[in-house]
Amino acid sequence: MPSPRKRIGFLPSEEVHKIIEKLCTANEFSQSKVTGLLVEEALRSRGVLNESYGQNHNNSDFINFSFDHETFYENNSSSLNVDEYAVNKKVLSDDIKMMHEFIEFKYFKKVMKQNNNIIE
């Protein structure tokens, strides 16, 4: 039975294709699945797609990468080595925790400025 949605063709640049391949290998997902996840993530970050859309897929185990351009270009000619791009989940968790604490501090500082006249 044909799908009511039209298929979208995408021909990425060579660099983008290599990144998608690394994500596919690391997550054992198809190119189509990885491309779809990346498009949804990009739309979410632009505020176009609702946060709740697509959350019924279990993508929490999706291995994310931090691509440093210099490191990527140095290793670009080598074979696909997934470990080079794996994010240390402990470090990432600590970084996210620190960002939340900073946001709380900024909010606290804002509230203190707003209520400065009450203290004086």
Backbone as CSV, one residue per row, in Angstrom:
resi,resn,N_x,N_y,N_z,CA_x,CA_y,CA_z,C_x,C_y,C_z
1,MET,0.847,-1.174,0.000,0.000,0.000,0.000,0.896,1.242,0.000
2,PRO,0.708,2.119,-0.969,1.564,3.298,-1.052,1.296,4.287,0.080
3,SER,2.345,4.967,0.462,2.243,5.964,1.532,1.658,7.254,0.970
4,PRO,0.805,7.933,1.757,0.242,9.203,1.282,1.292,10.330,1.260
5,ARG,2.390,10.112,1.952,3.451,11.125,1.980,4.402,10.904,0.819
6,LYS,4.958,12.008,0.307,5.925,11.909,-0.778,7.316,11.709,-0.198
7,ARG,8.100,10.908,-0.875,9.480,10.642,-0.470,10.332,11.859,-0.823
8,ILE,11.306,12.158,0.040,12.210,13.280,-0.180,13.578,12.734,-0.519
9,GLY,14.110,13.153,-1.638,15.454,12.736,-2.028,16.465,13.735,-1.493
10,PHE,17.592,13.243,-1.017,18.610,14.113,-0.455,19.976,13.594,-0.865
11,LEU,20.748,14.432,-1.541,22.107,14.073,-1.925,23.056,14.970,-1.142
12,PRO,23.592,14.452,-0.029,24.462,15.275,0.811,25.834,15.462,0.183
13,SER,26.530,16.477,0.671,27.919,16.663,0.249,28.722,15.465,0.759
14,GLU,29.924,15.324,0.241,30.767,14.186,0.643,31.040,14.212,2.148
15,GLU,31.322,15.403,2.685,31.612,15.535,4.119,30.402,15.131,4.958
16,VAL,29.218,15.616,4.569,27.987,15.289,5.303,27.707,13.794,5.206
17,HIS,27.933,13.225,4.039,27.698,11.794,3.856,28.581,10.966,4.779
18,LYS,29.847,11.364,4.945,30.758,10.629,5.827,30.309,10.723,7.288
19,ILE,29.810,11.899,7.673,29.311,12.072,9.040,28.089,11.189,9.258
20,ILE,27.182,11.176,8.294,25.977,10.332,8.397,26.377,8.867,8.479
21,GLU,27.369,8.458,7.705,27.844,7.073,7.755,28.372,6.715,9.142
22,LYS,29.117,7.629,9.761,29.647,7.379,11.103,28.506,7.245,12.112
23,LEU,27.492,8.092,11.974,26.333,7.992,12.867,25.586,6.678,12.647
24,CYS,25.451,6.268,11.394,24.784,4.994,11.079,25.529,3.825,11.706
25,THR,26.835,3.828,11.563,27.654,2.745,12.099,27.565,2.698,13.618
26,ALA,27.663,3.857,14.244,27.655,3.916,15.708,26.318,3.499,16.295
27,ASN,25.238,3.823,15.602,23.901,3.572,16.146,23.198,2.368,15.538
28,GLU,23.815,1.791,14.509,23.212,0.672,13.788,21.833,1.046,13.257
29,PHE,21.745,2.283,12.688,20.524,2.770,12.056,20.784,2.886,10.555
30,SER,19.706,2.920,9.788,19.837,3.137,8.351,20.142,4.604,8.077
31,GLN,20.633,4.886,6.874,20.898,6.273,6.486,19.610,7.092,6.525
32,SER,18.526,6.477,6.108,17.240,7.163,6.101,16.821,7.559,7.513
33,LYS,16.973,6.636,8.460,16.609,6.888,9.861,17.464,8.018,10.441
34,VAL,18.791,7.957,10.226,19.698,8.977,10.759,19.383,10.336,10.140
35,THR,19.170,10.360,8.829,18.850,11.627,8.160,17.551,12.207,8.709
36,GLY,16.558,11.361,8.914,15.296,11.818,9.491,15.471,12.396,10.885
37,LEU,16.263,11.719,11.716,16.525,12.208,13.078,17.248,13.550,13.050
38,LEU,18.212,13.685,12.150,18.956,14.946,12.049,18.064,16.087,11.576
39,VAL,17.169,15.797,10.626,16.239,16.831,10.144,15.300,17.258,11.261
40,GLU,14.744,16.287,12.004,13.860,16.620,13.122,14.592,17.446,14.177
41,GLU,15.830,17.064,14.486,16.620,17.802,15.473,16.883,19.232,15.007
42,ALA,17.193,19.397,13.722,17.449,20.732,13.178,16.185,21.591,13.231
43,LEU,15.045,21.016,12.883,13.779,21.768,12.921,13.392,22.130,14.350
44,ARG,13.634,21.203,15.278,13.359,21.484,16.690,14.231,22.636,17.193
45,SER,15.507,22.620,16.822,16.423,23.656,17.306,16.083,25.018,16.712
46,ARG,15.442,25.046,15.555,15.012,26.311,14.957,13.646,26.757,15.496
47,GLY,13.026,25.917,16.309,11.741,26.272,16.889,10.569,26.064,15.955
48,VAL,10.784,25.341,14.867,9.724,25.105,13.886,8.907,23.872,14.243
49,LEU,9.545,22.889,14.845,8.901,21.623,15.173,8.641,21.569,16.668
50,ASN,7.445,21.138,17.047,7.107,21.016,18.467,8.053,20.047,19.149
51,GLU,8.370,20.333,20.407,9.264,19.467,21.184,8.689,18.058,21.322
52,SER,7.358,17.958,21.398,6.741,16.655,21.630,6.685,15.797,20.376
53,TYR,6.804,16.401,19.190,6.708,15.648,17.953,7.850,14.654,17.837
54,GLY,7.534,13.429,17.525,8.546,12.413,17.285,9.175,11.857,18.551
55,GLN,8.687,12.246,19.717,9.280,11.768,20.958,8.831,10.349,21.285
56,ASN,7.829,9.840,20.554,7.402,8.465,20.808,8.423,7.464,20.273
57,HIS,9.342,7.929,19.394,10.437,7.064,18.970,11.458,7.043,20.095
58,ASN,12.030,5.904,20.356,13.016,5.821,21.428,14.390,6.197,20.881
59,ASN,14.652,7.514,20.794,15.921,7.989,20.263,16.849,8.454,21.363
60,SER,16.509,8.151,22.603,17.347,8.593,23.709,18.697,7.877,23.696
61,ASP,18.747,6.721,23.040,20.003,5.981,22.968,20.820,6.374,21.745
62,PHE,20.331,7.336,20.968,21.020,7.782,19.767,22.359,8.383,20.153
63,ILE,23.444,7.796,19.666,24.784,8.267,20.017,25.032,9.565,19.274
64,ASN,25.274,10.622,20.031,25.524,11.927,19.452,27.026,12.149,19.373
65,PHE,27.414,13.086,18.565,28.825,13.348,18.365,29.112,14.825,18.454
66,SER,30.318,15.124,18.886,30.818,16.487,18.858,31.935,16.489,17.842
67,PHE,31.688,17.062,16.681,32.675,17.039,15.618,33.522,18.296,15.665
68,ASP,34.762,18.139,16.042,35.732,19.218,15.987,36.265,19.213,14.560
69,HIS,36.124,20.327,13.840,36.475,20.351,12.424,37.916,19.929,12.173
70,GLU,38.858,20.407,12.988,40.255,20.040,12.769,40.459,18.540,12.938
71,THR,39.885,17.981,13.998,40.008,16.541,14.237,39.349,15.770,13.103
72,PHE,38.189,16.262,12.644,37.482,15.551,11.591,38.295,15.536,10.307
73,TYR,38.882,16.659,9.936,39.657,16.697,8.710,40.919,15.854,8.820
74,GLU,41.541,15.819,9.996,42.734,14.999,10.173,42.404,13.518,10.023
75,ASN,41.253,13.115,10.503,40.879,11.700,10.503,39.996,11.331,9.320
76,ASN,39.714,12.279,8.464,38.770,12.069,7.378,39.231,10.997,6.409
77,SER,40.526,10.881,6.196,41.024,9.912,5.228,41.130,8.512,5.814
78,SER,41.063,8.397,7.137,41.173,7.083,7.757,39.855,6.324,7.646
79,SER,39.889,5.059,7.980,38.675,4.260,7.952,37.721,4.742,9.045
80,LEU,36.486,4.327,8.958,35.491,4.761,9.936,35.853,4.230,11.312
81,ASN,36.255,5.123,12.195,36.600,4.751,13.561,35.611,5.461,14.478
82,VAL,34.587,4.765,14.891,33.489,5.348,15.646,33.942,5.861,17.007
83,ASP,34.902,5.192,17.635,35.347,5.584,18.977,35.905,6.999,19.032
84,GLU,36.467,7.483,17.941,37.041,8.819,17.919,35.982,9.896,18.125
85,TYR,34.729,9.594,17.790,33.677,10.592,17.835,32.640,10.329,18.931
86,ALA,32.841,9.301,19.714,31.889,8.985,20.770,32.004,10.019,21.889
87,VAL,30.860,10.439,22.392,30.821,11.421,23.469,30.879,10.689,24.794
88,ASN,31.731,11.156,25.691,31.796,10.597,27.027,30.527,11.033,27.753
89,LYS,29.629,10.094,28.028,28.326,10.431,28.609,28.446,11.058,29.985
90,LYS,29.446,10.677,30.771,29.650,11.262,32.099,30.026,12.730,31.980
91,VAL,30.969,13.032,31.071,31.394,14.419,30.867,30.224,15.243,30.337
92,LEU,29.480,14.690,29.386,28.329,15.391,28.833,27.298,15.669,29.917
93,SER,27.034,14.679,30.767,26.078,14.850,31.857,26.533,15.945,32.820
94,ASP,27.819,15.941,33.154,28.364,16.975,34.043,28.257,18.358,33.411
95,ASP,28.531,18.432,32.104,28.437,19.715,31.403,27.005,20.235,31.390
96,ILE,26.057,19.343,31.152,24.650,19.746,31.130,24.210,20.194,32.518
97,LYS,24.642,19.477,33.538,24.324,19.851,34.919,24.864,21.252,35.225
98,MET,26.111,21.515,34.799,26.718,22.820,35.033,25.943,23.922,34.291
99,MET,25.481,23.645,33.075,24.701,24.630,32.323,23.387,24.943,33.035
100,HIS,22.731,23.919,33.570,21.490,24.134,34.313,21.748,24.987,35.556
101,GLU,22.828,24.700,36.255,23.168,25.486,37.441,23.449,26.938,37.072
102,PHE,24.119,27.160,35.950,24.403,28.518,35.509,23.109,29.255,35.166
103,ILE,22.201,28.572,34.483,20.912,29.187,34.136,20.139,29.537,35.406
104,GLU,20.156,28.642,36.395,19.499,28.932,37.674,20.131,30.141,38.344
105,PHE,21.473,30.234,38.289,22.156,31.377,38.877,21.749,32.667,38.174
106,LYS,21.704,32.639,36.829,21.312,33.839,36.077,19.882,34.246,36.420
107,TYR,18.992,33.267,36.574,17.609,33.556,36.936,17.561,34.165,38.344
108,PHE,18.311,33.592,39.276,18.382,34.111,40.641,18.877,35.556,40.628
109,LYS,19.917,35.809,39.844,20.481,37.155,39.744,19.441,38.133,39.193
110,LYS,18.672,37.710,38.211,17.636,38.554,37.620,16.561,38.887,38.653
111,VAL,16.132,37.883,39.405,15.111,38.086,40.436,15.640,39.024,41.513
112,MET,16.897,38.875,41.899,17.489,39.753,42.913,17.527,41.199,42.428
113,LYS,17.845,41.417,41.164,17.856,42.773,40.624,16.448,43.372,40.632
114,GLN,15.451,42.550,40.270,14.069,43.028,40.243,13.587,43.388,41.635
115,ASN,14.065,42.681,42.645,13.608,42.899,44.010,14.584,43.740,44.819
116,ASN,15.502,44.382,44.172,16.508,45.184,44.861,15.863,46.300,45.688
117,ASN,14.794,46.904,45.203,14.144,47.987,45.924,13.428,47.495,47.186
118,ILE,13.088,46.242,47.268,12.426,45.700,48.455,13.431,45.622,49.613
119,ILE,14.664,45.256,49.283,15.696,45.097,50.313,16.100,46.452,50.883
120,GLU,16.145,47.489,50.049,16.603,48.802,50.515,15.575,49.561,51.266
